[in-house]
C-alpha cells in the first residue's frame, strides 16, 4: 500500500531558508549546514501533514498568516545561529 504523506512545514522551511540565507553572508551555506539549519527549524515547529493537493493548498493559505510566518522565520533564525556557533565541520 502506498500512501502519499507530506509535511508541508518542510516545504515552507526549505523555501524560506534560501531567502533568509541571502541576508546572512557570514553563514556557511554548504549542504550539511543547510540541512542542519532546516532540521533544527523543523524540530521547533509543529508539523503540518497533508495527503492531497487540496490539503496542500489549504496549508499554503495558512502560511500567509503573519504569526505562522513569524514562527517559521524565528525557527530558521535560531537554526542559523546554532549552526553558525557549532558547525559540524571546521
N, CA, C and O of each residue as an XYZ file, in Angstrom:
360
protein
N       0.851     -1.176      0.000
C       0.000      0.000      0.000
C       0.898      1.241      0.000
O       1.834      1.343      0.794
N       0.605      2.161     -0.883
C       1.389      3.391     -0.993
C       0.550      4.573     -0.525
O      -0.548      4.811     -1.029
N       1.079      5.304      0.438
C       0.395      6.474      0.971
C       1.292      7.683      0.748
O       2.484      7.653      1.055
N       0.707      8.743      0.212
C       1.466      9.970     -0.031
C       1.195     10.939      1.116
O       0.120     11.534      1.200
N       2.181     11.088      1.996
C       2.069     11.997      3.128
C       3.228     12.975      3.055
O       4.387     12.573      2.942
N       2.909     14.258      3.119
C       3.934     15.289      3.054
C       3.824     16.208      4.249
O       2.726     16.544      4.694
N       4.970     16.612      4.765
C       4.997     17.612      5.829
C       5.144     18.968      5.142
O       6.235     19.332      4.704
N       4.054     19.706      5.049
C       4.069     20.989      4.357
C       5.035     21.964      5.018
O       5.592     22.835      4.350
N       5.235     21.826      6.306
C       6.152     22.711      7.017
C       7.570     22.556      6.461
O       8.330     23.524      6.431
N       7.927     21.365      6.030
C       9.249     21.141      5.444
C       9.409     21.963      4.163
O      10.461     22.557      3.930
N       8.375     21.993      3.344
C       8.408     22.784      2.112
C       8.598     24.260      2.449
O       9.407     24.943      1.821
N       7.855     24.749      3.435
C       7.956     26.157      3.832
C       9.356     26.491      4.332
O       9.942     27.495      3.928
N       9.883     25.660      5.199
C      11.207     25.922      5.775
C      12.260     25.948      4.666
O      13.113     26.835      4.652
N      12.214     25.009      3.760
C      13.210     24.960      2.698
C      13.112     26.170      1.775
O      14.130     26.692      1.322
N      11.898     26.614      1.499
C      11.721     27.801      0.657
C      12.205     29.057      1.376
O      12.952     29.849      0.802
N      11.792     29.243      2.608
C      12.167     30.434      3.356
C      13.657     30.449      3.675
O      14.270     31.515      3.738
N      14.237     29.278      3.875
C      15.651     29.185      4.222
C      16.517     29.843      3.156
O      17.448     30.581      3.478
N      16.220     29.584      1.909
C      17.012     30.167      0.823
C      16.963     31.692      0.865
O      17.991     32.353      0.720
N      15.777     32.245      1.064
C      15.634     33.704      1.124
C      16.372     34.291      2.324
O      17.031     35.325      2.207
N      16.262     33.644      3.457
C      16.874     34.159      4.680
C      18.400     34.071      4.597
O      19.096     34.985      5.038
N      18.918     32.984      4.038
C      20.373     32.826      3.937
C      21.007     33.902      3.053
O      22.177     34.237      3.239
N      20.264     34.438      2.108
C      20.793     35.516      1.258
C      21.171     36.739      2.092
O      22.038     37.520      1.700
N      20.521     36.902      3.238
C      20.770     38.054      4.105
C      21.807     37.758      5.195
O      22.049     38.584      6.075
N      22.411     36.575      5.122
C      23.426     36.171      6.100
C      24.684     35.703      5.374
O      24.944     34.503      5.289
N      25.465     36.653      4.851
C      26.658     36.264      4.090
C      27.735     35.595      4.944
O      28.633     34.947      4.405
N      27.659     35.743      6.254
C      28.678     35.180      7.142
C      28.383     33.746      7.567
O      29.137     33.167      8.350
N      27.302     33.171      7.063
C      26.909     31.816      7.445
C      27.310     30.840      6.341
O      27.101     31.112      5.158
N      27.882     29.710      6.730
C      28.236     28.670      5.767
C      26.965     28.161      5.092
O      25.953     27.918      5.749
N      27.031     28.004      3.787
C      25.866     27.576      3.026
C      26.077     26.215      2.358
O      25.420     25.883      1.371
N      27.006     25.439      2.915
C      27.228     24.102      2.369
C      25.992     23.230      2.623
O      25.126     23.572      3.428
N      25.935     22.111      1.923
C      24.782     21.208      2.021
C      24.534     20.758      3.465
O      23.389     20.738      3.917
N      25.601     20.397      4.189
C      25.440     19.930      5.569
C      24.868     21.016      6.465
O      23.972     20.751      7.266
N      25.375     22.234      6.337
C      24.889     23.326      7.186
C      23.440     23.675      6.854
O      22.641     23.927      7.756
N      23.094     23.691      5.563
C      21.706     23.961      5.171
C      20.767     22.897      5.761
O      19.699     23.218      6.284
N      21.179     21.643      5.668
C      20.356     20.557      6.211
C      20.233     20.663      7.727
O      19.159     20.428      8.281
N      21.320     21.011      8.395
C      21.286     21.152      9.852
C      20.369     22.307     10.274
O      19.618     22.190     11.242
N      20.440     23.413      9.543
C      19.568     24.555      9.852
C      18.111     24.159      9.652
O      17.262     24.449     10.496
N      17.821     23.498      8.536
C      16.447     23.076      8.256
C      15.948     22.092      9.317
O      14.820     22.211      9.795
N      16.786     21.125      9.682
C      16.384     20.143     10.698
C      16.118     20.819     12.034
O      15.143     20.499     12.714
N      16.985     21.755     12.411
C      16.787     22.478     13.667
C      15.438     23.202     13.633
O      14.641     23.095     14.565
N      15.195     23.938     12.548
C      13.949     24.701     12.443
C      12.729     23.777     12.482
O      11.754     24.063     13.178
N      12.783     22.687     11.746
C      11.642     21.770     11.708
C      11.364     21.148     13.069
O      10.212     20.867     13.399
N      12.403     20.933     13.858
C      12.198     20.391     15.195
C      11.567     21.404     16.153
O      11.057     21.027     17.208
N      11.603     22.677     15.789
C      10.984     23.721     16.616
C       9.534     23.989     16.225
O       8.790     24.613     16.981
N       9.134     23.520     15.050
C       7.822     23.842     14.500
C       6.885     22.641     14.542
O       7.316     21.490     14.460
N       5.602     22.935     14.671
C       4.600     21.871     14.628
C       4.462     21.396     13.187
O       4.280     22.221     12.292
N       4.543     20.095     12.938
C       4.402     19.602     11.566
C       2.991     19.860     11.042
O       2.031     19.948     11.808
N       2.893     19.976      9.743
C       1.597     20.171      9.086
C       1.539     19.171      7.937
O       2.002     19.456      6.832
N       0.972     18.006      8.205
C       0.949     16.936      7.209
C      -0.255     17.070      6.292
O      -1.358     17.410      6.721
N      -0.009     16.792      5.008
C      -1.081     16.784      4.014
C      -0.977     15.503      3.202
O       0.091     14.900      3.091
N      -2.105     15.103      2.639
C      -2.118     13.903      1.796
C      -2.687     14.183      0.412
O      -2.603     13.336     -0.477
N      -3.265     15.360      0.226
C      -3.867     15.691     -1.063
C      -3.388     17.061     -1.529
O      -2.831     17.841     -0.757
N      -3.617     17.327     -2.792
C      -3.275     18.639     -3.332
C      -4.136     19.722     -2.685
O      -3.664     20.837     -2.462
N      -5.385     19.403     -2.385
C      -6.262     20.369     -1.724
C      -5.739     20.685     -0.323
O      -5.742     21.843      0.093
N      -5.298     19.677      0.391
C      -4.718     19.899      1.712
C      -3.474     20.756      1.620
O      -3.220     21.593      2.485
N      -2.704     20.544      0.573
C      -1.503     21.351      0.343
C      -1.896     22.813      0.134
O      -1.246     23.708      0.674
N      -2.946     23.062     -0.638
C      -3.409     24.433     -0.884
C      -3.898     25.098      0.397
O      -3.606     26.269      0.639
N      -4.639     24.359      1.217
C      -5.104     24.915      2.495
C      -3.919     25.269      3.393
O      -3.908     26.313      4.045
N      -2.943     24.399      3.413
C      -1.765     24.658      4.232
C      -0.988     25.868      3.715
O      -0.474     26.669      4.495
N      -0.909     25.986      2.405
C      -0.205     27.130      1.830
C      -0.928     28.425      2.190
O      -0.286     29.427      2.505
N      -2.237     28.409      2.147
C      -3.018     29.592      2.524
C      -2.783     29.934      3.990
O      -2.733     31.109      4.353
N      -2.641     28.929      4.824
C      -2.425     29.160      6.256
C      -1.072     29.811      6.524
O      -0.921     30.527      7.513
N      -0.079     29.572      5.651
C       1.233     30.178      5.879
C       1.207     31.676      5.607
O       2.145     32.388      5.968
N       0.156     32.155      4.983
C       0.027     33.592      4.767
C      -0.253     34.315      6.081
O      -0.072     35.529      6.180
N      -0.692     33.572      7.077
C      -0.915     34.130      8.404
C       0.411     34.660      8.939
O       1.408     33.939      8.968
N       0.417     35.913      9.359
C       1.674     36.549      9.761
C       2.327     35.869     10.965
O       3.554     35.807     11.043
N       1.541     35.367     11.885
C       2.128     34.701     13.058
C       2.833     33.416     12.653
O       3.916     33.119     13.156
N       2.235     32.658     11.756
C       2.856     31.403     11.320
C       4.158     31.687     10.580
O       5.153     30.993     10.786
N       4.156     32.702      9.722
C       5.383     33.076      9.004
C       6.457     33.528     10.000
O       7.630     33.186      9.857
N       6.046     34.289     10.996
C       6.986     34.744     12.022
C       7.592     33.559     12.752
O       8.797     33.533     13.006
N       6.768     32.580     13.090
C       7.262     31.377     13.780
C       8.288     30.634     12.921
O       9.304     30.161     13.430
N       8.018     30.535     11.625
C       8.935     29.846     10.723
C      10.246     30.621     10.625
O      11.325     30.038     10.726
N      10.149     31.932     10.427
C      11.356     32.760     10.328
C      12.175     32.688     11.613
O      13.402     32.608     11.563
N      11.506     32.716     12.758
C      12.213     32.650     14.036
C      12.942     31.316     14.183
O      14.098     31.282     14.606
N      12.275     30.227     13.837
C      12.892     28.902     13.950
C      14.114     28.790     13.034
O      15.131     28.214     13.420
N      14.011     29.339     11.830
C      15.151     29.309     10.913
C      16.282     30.172     11.452
O      17.444     29.766     11.404
N      15.962     31.355     11.963
C      16.993     32.241     12.523
C      17.715     31.563     13.684
O      18.934     31.684     13.808
N      16.981     30.858     14.529
C      17.604     30.136     15.634
C      18.500     29.016     15.109
O      19.582     28.770     15.643
N      18.041     28.345     14.064
C      18.840     27.289     13.453
C      20.122     27.832     12.851
O      21.183     27.220     12.971
N      20.017     28.986     12.202
C      21.203     29.621     11.628
C      22.208     29.937     12.725
O      23.398     29.659     12.580
N      21.737     30.511     13.812
C      22.640     30.871     14.907
C      23.280     29.643     15.528
O      24.474     29.646     15.830
N      22.499     28.601     15.720
C      23.014     27.364     16.320
C      24.089     26.736     15.435
O      25.147     26.341     15.925
N      23.820     26.645     14.146
C      24.780     26.030     13.220
C      26.003     26.923     13.052
O      27.123     26.430     12.914
N      25.791     28.225     13.061
C      26.914     29.165     12.955
C      27.846     29.023     14.161
O      29.068     29.057     14.023
N      27.251     28.865     15.340
C      28.041     28.714     16.570
C      28.754     27.370     16.662
O      29.867     27.277     17.181
N      28.094     26.323     16.148
C      28.650     24.970     16.271
C      28.471     24.180     14.970
O      27.694     23.226     14.932
N      29.172     24.561     13.921
C      29.051     23.792     12.674
C      29.665     22.406     12.850
O      30.520     22.192     13.709
N      29.212     21.473     12.020
C      29.747     20.109     12.121
C      31.064     19.930     11.358
O      31.565     18.814     11.219
N      31.611     21.033     10.873
C      32.882     20.986     10.163
C      33.727     22.185     10.571
O      33.202     23.163     11.103
N      35.046     22.114     10.324
C      35.922     23.233     10.709
C      35.673     24.481      9.872
O      36.330     25.502     10.075
